[in-house]
Structure formats: C-alpha cells, structure tokens
Amino acid sequence: MKNIYYPYKAELTKIKDETSNIKTFFLKLSQPLTFKGGQFMQLSAPGIGEAPFTPSSEPGEVDEMTITILKTGRITDYLHEKVKPGDILGLRGPFGHGYPTHLFDGKTVLVIGGGVGLAPLRACLYALFGECYDRVNRISIKYGARSPYDLVFRDEYEEWAKKEKVDMSISIDRPHPEWEKGAFKFDGVSQTVGLVTVLLDNLDVDIENTYAVSCGPEIMLKFVTYKLLDLGFKPEQIYLSMNRRMSCGVGKCHRCNIGPYYLCKDGPDMCYADIMNYDPFGSL
C-alpha cells in the first residue's frame, strides 16, 4: 500500500513566465500519475516545505504535469526565485474529488475564472474539450483579471474560441491604454472592462440546463455566486473551487473545513448547495 505522506519525485524541465508574478512549472514524473481536473497535489521543495496546488495540465497525461503558481508566500517565493530546470521536486496526491464532469451530459457548462484561478479551470477545460466534448451541449468561458498583463495562458484563447461549442469572453478590472488600443486582441473572443461579474450580464445560456464552475479569489467567488443566484441559478448548479487552508490532504489536520465538509477530501470543488448554510465566505 502506498504511503500517502511520501512524495513522488518529479524533475522540473521548464519554467514559463505567464505574468510578472505567475509562472507555470513543467514537471516530468518519475512514475505514471493520473488526476481529475480540479484535484490538487501537494508540491514540495526538499528542505523548504510543501503547499497545495491544482495542476493546470491535461488530466489524461500520465508522464508529465504542469502546475501554475502565483507568487504569494514563503514556498511560492522559493519556487519562483530559486528552483531551475533539472531540480527534483516532490508530489503527493492527487487529493479531492475534482469537477463533477459526470453531471455535464447534455448541459451547458459555464466556466468562470479570475486571475490565476484559470489554472485549475484549464484542466477542467481540457477534459471538456476532450473526453466530455461530445457529451456537453456548450462551453461558455468567462475570465477576468486585473489588467491585460495579468491574463494567464494568453496564447491559448483563440484556439479555445475556435471550437464549435465554445464561446469566450474576457474582462480587465479597470481601463488600460493597451487594452483600448487593441494591443491585446484575441480573434473570436469578446473583450470588455469591469469585474468578472460584468461578463454575466445579459448571459446567453439556458440557465435551467447549465452548470457553473468557478475558481478565483474567494471575494470573487462570493460575488459570482450571488450574481448567479440573482440570475436564477439554483445552488445545486453552482460549483466553487474553495482552495484554502489545505495541508494534509486527507482530512486529518482539521484546518480546511466548512461546516462538516473538509475541502481536501470532500472538495476542493464544492457544490454551493452543500456549503451555503455554513457561512462559506465568512466576513468577506
């Protein structure tokens, strides 16, 4: 039986700068490893520590994995500043349940991301573009970031938008001269200015037959949820990536609970209907 506390070895093969404070790390796995979109890994730097991150790569790839990381603390600072291709890192997992793709047959899937939150959703999108594509009705992508320079995976938007069942809209929080001049223009992608919730105005989907999945800062998740409810979505149709305070991965450290649910093993992608009565957003 595998020791869940003992990490796999993974060789860092490449680092890609996505923005000034977000990088994608390409890992070659020492043994085949599979995960579902939305599940998370514990990534460790020997002698420094570990932290939870959700892969941003295709779930069906078993020999390689990419993880997209925002520089935001001690471990992420080390990963951004110190590691280099050829270094050996550790991986534990996968943990959690991932996105409920089994519910999406014949449905529209509304994918709402903010900032680095598009990274976990990217794995979900790969699943929707692949094994789920013939089963879903439509995929509507709504993505927002603070500025044009904070958009991640910019070189992929046009490819996504070209797919027959896909539409994509993006926004930046405040006006920006490069945005206005068209320096960041993506064919087939609708672009505007405002918080990501503006992309839900005049939403062109059959709400009764749509599931929404969202990942981003918790304050964004809060207002996206309230907006969806105002539009007529039922709590059962809303799934939120609640990636916070996860440590052990198996519900033993009792840090990541919302009511009776542990995000590390019951989520981290939680149905709002399950957590709505437990003050999931706290004082946000």
C-alpha positions in Angstrom: 0.0 0.0 0.0 1.4 3.4 -1.0 2.4 5.8 1.8 0.3 8.9 1.1 2.8 11.0 3.1 5.7 10.0 0.9 6.1 12.2 -2.2 6.8 11.0 -5.8 9.9 12.5 -7.4 9.3 14.9 -10.3 12.0 16.6 -12.4 11.5 20.3 -13.2 12.0 20.5 -17.0 10.8 24.0 -17.9 9.5 27.2 -16.3 7.3 29.6 -18.3 6.5 33.1 -17.2 2.8 33.7 -17.5 2.7 37.2 -15.8 5.0 39.2 -13.6 4.1 37.1 -10.6 2.6 33.8 -12.1 4.7 31.0 -13.5 4.0 27.6 -15.0 6.2 24.8 -13.9 6.6 21.8 -16.2 7.3 18.5 -14.3 8.5 15.1 -15.6 7.0 12.4 -13.3 9.1 9.6 -12.0 6.2 7.2 -12.3 2.8 7.4 -14.1 0.2 9.5 -12.2 -3.3 10.4 -13.1 -5.6 13.0 -11.8 -9.1 14.5 -12.5 -9.5 18.2 -13.3 -9.9 20.1 -10.1 -8.0 17.6 -7.9 -4.9 19.0 -6.2 -1.4 18.0 -5.5 1.0 18.7 -2.6 4.1 20.1 -4.3 7.2 20.1 -2.1 10.7 21.6 -2.4 13.1 19.5 -0.4 14.3 21.2 2.8 11.8 24.1 2.3 8.3 22.6 2.6 5.2 21.8 0.6 2.0 23.6 -0.4 -1.2 22.6 -2.3 -1.6 23.4 -6.0 -4.1 22.3 -8.6 -2.5 21.0 -11.9 -3.2 23.1 -14.9 -2.3 20.4 -17.4 -4.4 17.8 -19.3 -5.8 15.2 -16.9 -5.1 12.3 -19.3 -1.4 13.0 -19.4 0.3 10.5 -17.1 4.1 11.2 -17.5 4.1 15.0 -17.3 2.3 17.6 -15.3 2.2 21.4 -15.3 1.4 23.5 -12.2 0.7 27.2 -12.5 1.7 29.2 -9.4 1.1 32.7 -8.1 4.0 34.2 -6.1 2.3 34.8 -2.8 4.2 33.4 0.2 7.3 31.6 1.5 7.1 28.4 -0.6 5.9 30.1 -3.7 8.6 32.7 -3.4 11.2 30.0 -3.3 9.7 28.2 -6.3 9.7 31.5 -8.3 13.1 32.6 -7.3 15.3 29.6 -6.6 14.4 26.5 -8.5 15.6 25.8 -12.0 15.2 23.1 -14.7 16.9 19.9 -13.6 15.9 20.3 -10.0 13.9 17.5 -8.3 10.7 18.4 -6.5 8.2 16.2 -4.7 4.5 15.5 -5.4 1.9 13.9 -3.1 -1.6 13.1 -4.3 -3.9 13.6 -6.1 -6.4 14.7 -3.4 -10.0 15.7 -3.5 -12.8 14.8 -6.0 -12.3 17.3 -8.8 -15.0 18.8 -11.0 -18.3 16.8 -11.4 -18.0 16.2 -15.2 -20.4 13.3 -14.9 -23.2 15.8 -14.4 -22.5 17.7 -17.6 -24.1 15.4 -20.1 -26.4 17.4 -22.4 -25.7 20.6 -20.4 -24.1 23.9 -20.9 -21.0 24.4 -18.7 -20.4 28.0 -17.6 -16.7 28.3 -16.7 -15.9 31.4 -14.6 -12.3 32.3 -13.7 -10.4 35.1 -12.1 -6.7 35.7 -12.3 -4.6 32.6 -11.5 -8.0 30.8 -10.9 -7.9 30.0 -14.6 -5.1 27.5 -13.9 -7.3 24.8 -12.2 -10.1 25.5 -14.7 -7.7 24.9 -17.5 -7.5 21.2 -16.5 -11.3 21.2 -16.4 -11.4 22.8 -19.9 -9.0 20.1 -21.3 -11.5 17.5 -20.0 -14.4 19.4 -21.5 -12.6 19.7 -24.9 -11.6 16.1 -24.8 -13.5 13.2 -23.2 -16.6 15.3 -22.4 -16.8 17.3 -25.7 -19.4 15.0 -27.4 -21.5 14.9 -24.3 -21.9 18.5 -23.4 -24.1 21.0 -25.2 -22.0 24.1 -24.9 -18.9 25.5 -23.1 -19.1 29.2 -22.1 -15.8 30.7 -20.7 -15.8 33.9 -18.7 -12.5 35.1 -17.5 -11.3 38.3 -15.8 -8.0 39.7 -14.5 -6.8 43.0 -13.0 -5.0 44.1 -16.2 -4.1 42.8 -19.7 -0.7 41.8 -18.2 -2.4 39.6 -15.6 -4.1 37.4 -18.1 -2.7 33.8 -18.0 -2.5 31.4 -20.9 -3.0 34.2 -23.4 -1.6 32.2 -26.3 -4.5 29.7 -26.0 -7.6 31.8 -26.0 -8.0 31.9 -29.8 -7.6 28.1 -30.1 -10.3 27.7 -27.4 -12.7 30.1 -29.0 -12.4 28.4 -32.4 -14.0 25.3 -31.1 -17.6 24.9 -32.4 -19.2 24.5 -28.9 -17.2 27.2 -27.2 -17.6 30.9 -26.6 -15.2 33.0 -24.6 -15.4 36.5 -23.0 -12.7 38.2 -21.0 -12.5 41.4 -19.0 -10.0 43.5 -17.1 -10.9 45.3 -13.9 -10.1 48.9 -15.0 -9.5 50.7 -18.3 -6.0 50.3 -19.6 -4.5 52.1 -22.6 -3.0 49.0 -24.2 -6.5 47.3 -23.9 -8.2 50.3 -25.5 -5.7 50.4 -28.4 -6.2 46.7 -29.2 -2.7 45.6 -28.3 -4.3 42.6 -26.6 -6.8 41.4 -29.3 -7.9 37.8 -29.5 -9.9 36.7 -32.5 -13.3 35.2 -31.6 -13.0 36.4 -28.0 -15.4 39.1 -26.7 -13.5 41.7 -24.6 -14.7 44.4 -22.1 -13.7 46.3 -19.0 -15.1 45.6 -15.5 -15.0 43.0 -12.8 -15.6 39.4 -14.0 -19.3 39.6 -12.9 -19.9 42.1 -15.8 -19.4 39.1 -18.1 -22.5 37.5 -16.5 -24.7 40.5 -17.5 -27.1 39.5 -20.4 -25.9 35.9 -20.0 -26.9 34.0 -23.1 -27.4 30.5 -21.7 -30.4 28.2 -20.8 -30.0 28.7 -17.1 -32.2 25.7 -16.2 -29.8 23.4 -18.2 -26.5 24.9 -17.2 -23.9 24.1 -14.5 -21.5 26.8 -13.4 -17.9 26.1 -12.2 -15.8 28.9 -10.8 -12.3 29.4 -9.5 -10.6 32.6 -8.3 -10.1 34.7 -5.2 -12.7 34.0 -2.6 -14.1 37.5 -2.8 -14.7 36.9 -6.5 -16.4 33.6 -5.7 -18.7 35.3 -3.3 -19.9 37.9 -5.8 -20.0 35.4 -8.7 -22.2 33.1 -6.5 -24.6 35.9 -5.6 -24.8 37.1 -9.2 -25.6 33.6 -10.4 -28.3 33.2 -7.8 -29.8 36.5 -8.8 -29.9 35.3 -12.4 -31.9 32.2 -11.4 -29.3 29.5 -10.9 -30.1 27.1 -8.1 -27.4 26.4 -5.5 -27.2 22.8 -6.9 -26.0 24.2 -10.2 -23.0 26.1 -8.8 -19.6 24.6 -8.1 -16.9 26.6 -6.4 -13.1 25.9 -6.1 -12.6 26.6 -2.4 -8.8 26.1 -2.3 -7.8 27.3 1.2 -6.0 26.0 4.3 -5.5 22.6 2.8 -2.5 20.8 4.4 -2.6 17.1 5.0 -4.9 16.3 2.0 -6.9 13.6 3.9 -9.0 15.4 6.5 -6.7 14.7 9.4 -5.3 18.2 10.3 -8.8 19.7 10.6 -7.8 23.1 9.0 -9.9 23.3 5.8 -13.4 22.5 7.0 -16.5 24.4 6.0 -19.1 23.0 8.4 -18.8 19.2 8.3 -17.0 19.2 5.0 -13.3 19.1 4.5 -12.2 20.8 1.3 -9.2 18.5 0.9 -11.3 15.3 0.7 -14.8 16.5 0.0 -13.8 19.2 -2.5 -12.0 21.4 -3.1 -14.7 21.9 -5.8 -17.7 22.3 -3.6 -21.4 22.4 -4.6 -22.8 25.6 -3.2 -25.9 23.8 -2.0 -23.7 21.7 0.4 -21.9 24.7 2.0 -24.3 27.6 1.7 -25.6 27.1 5.3 -22.2 27.2 6.8 -21.1 30.7 6.1 -18.6 29.7 3.4 -17.3 33.2 2.7 -17.0 34.3 6.3 -16.6 38.1 6.7 -15.6 38.7 3.1 
